[in-house]
Structures are given as C-alpha cells and as structure tokens.
Amino acid sequence: MALSTKHLLGIKDLNSEDIQLILNTAGQFKEVLQRPVKKVPTLRDVNIVNLFYENSTRTRISFELAEKRLSADVVNFTVSSSSAAKGETLLDTVNNILSMKVDMVVMRHSASGAPHFLAKHIDAAIINAGDGINEHPTQALLDAFSMREKLGKLEGIKVAIIGDIMHSRVALSNIYLLKKMGAEVIVSGPPTLIPRYLQEAMGVKVEYNIDKALAWCDVANVLRIQLERQNQPLFSSLREYNLAYGITQERLSKLNKEIIIMHPGPINRGVEMDSDVADSQHSIILDQVENGVAVRMACLYLLTGRTNPTS
Ligand code: CP
C-alpha cells in the first residue's frame, strides 16, 4: 500500500485510505517503540532536514526522534542561527541544502502556504510541520490516532474543538481529518474566534455555549489562545476568557458523563484549561505527545516509498 500523495502538505490532500494507512502503520511503529531497542534500519541512507522557521518543542523533538529511530541521517536547521537571518530567501536556503543531497524536508513556517510554495519548486518530499494558520497535518494524525486508541474507532465519535479556532492550524487539519473519517465535529468558543466560513464551506456546526458543547461530545480537543497571532484584542481579558470558556473541573463535574480531554500543547494553564483538568485522569495530552513519534515515523516511512516498515 502507498500514499496517494508525494508530499504531506495537508490533510485536505489526503483521502480516507491514506489516513487509515498512516494510522495503521503508526500502530506498527508504536509496537516498535515499546521494545527495549527502539531503533529499526528502515530509513538507512535517507537524509532528512528539519527546517524550523518558527518555534516548536513537541513537533521538532518528535520528528527528530522519529527520524533517528528509523535510522535516517538528520540535519536540524534553526532560522535564528542560519543565513536566513541575513536575508537569504526560503527557496535559496532549501536549494542550497538540497544540493548537499537531502531526500526529504520537514518544514514549519509562520507563513501559511510556505511548504506548498516549496513543493512547486523542489523534487524532495516535503512534510508540513505546521504552516501559519493553515494546516498542521501530523498533529491531526496523532490526535486521530490517540482518539482511535482510546475509543476504538473514529467513525461516529463526537468531537468538540474548543477555543481559538480562528488562528489554529490544528483546528483546520482536525476538521478535515475527522470529517473524512466519519466523525461528528462541532467547534465552540467566543464568536470572535470562530471564522464564519467553517459553517458554510465546511459543514461544521458551531456551538457558542461551551457547556452545551461539553455535554454533547465524547472528546474535547481544547486549543491554545494564540495571542501572538492576534493583532487586536478579540476578547476582554484572559481571566474573563477562562470564566466564560475555560475548561475547569467545575464545568466537567456538572456533566453526567466522562469525556476525553485533549490539547495539542503548549497549554496556557488557567486560560483555556485549568491545571487540574490538564493533569486529570481524563486527559490524554501526554499520550498525544507519545503517539506523535509513531505517527511521524509512519509518515516519514510511507513518503519514502520503502516497502518494509521495520527492516
Ligand atoms: N503541538 C505543537 O505543534 O507543539 P509545538 O509548537 O511545541 O511543536
């Protein structure tokens, strides 16, 4: 089985078979990661550059671990210590790196569409590790893997995506993926943080009342308030945001059921989610991070076109 795409630029470009293939392959790699020796020779002689033009903790470490556990050769690029800081263009930077015989590029960029631009100009396979407010495909895949692991399926499950939907690439990738896999999705949060096109163009239901959203869902995927992407205030204060939309134990204890709590990280504790919720037994936030390595191993492996995941 092979993916229908050469690059992984967004969930928008994948079909349900691609998603199923990535999640099933990630399951095989998760087994590898439980072994005493977590390394397989699968991507020996494959050269990968991690090109991070924007800060990251989870995605960057996760990709590097995934690459090393597949025995790939890895180079890390940080914009602040590179010649990009002297004005070198993205295309010049990448072409210079590729001339050193790199096979694959993992890229995070603050500009939406940057990896798509690159894909038009270079031959190497590109994985989007988050582009602006557009997509974060591997986050959506690891979220889906974690939901499927917990609930046994994706079809028919009810997922509420809560918080700063407007500025979230995680929200868009999750919506594409969950709808392709037959899950039900609503978005919830302040009206100023929910773009109107979601309802009309993507058929996603909007529920402005957070308590109703929580009462409806099996899974609450709670998103970070991205103050760095807001040019002007979109709600009155962080304290008031927490009171009106924050996920608190008090809110959860009013539900007559248990729901799964997710967050892609980094968490603004005490804003979109209280600490006792983030650290509760219902939270699978660290499972998401753990699963990220296996999911990224699956994406890297499948994009190289190699035919045996563990040798
Ligand atoms: N979830 C996520 O993308 O986190 P980082 O920004 O730390 O990579």
Boltz pocket constraint, residues with backbone or C-beta under 6 A from the ligand:
constraints:
  - pocket:
      binder: B
      contacts: [[A, 55], [A, 56], [A, 57], [A, 58], [A, 59], [A, 60], [A, 129], [A, 130], [A, 136], [A, 139], [A, 264], [A, 265], [A, 266]]
      max_distance: 6.0
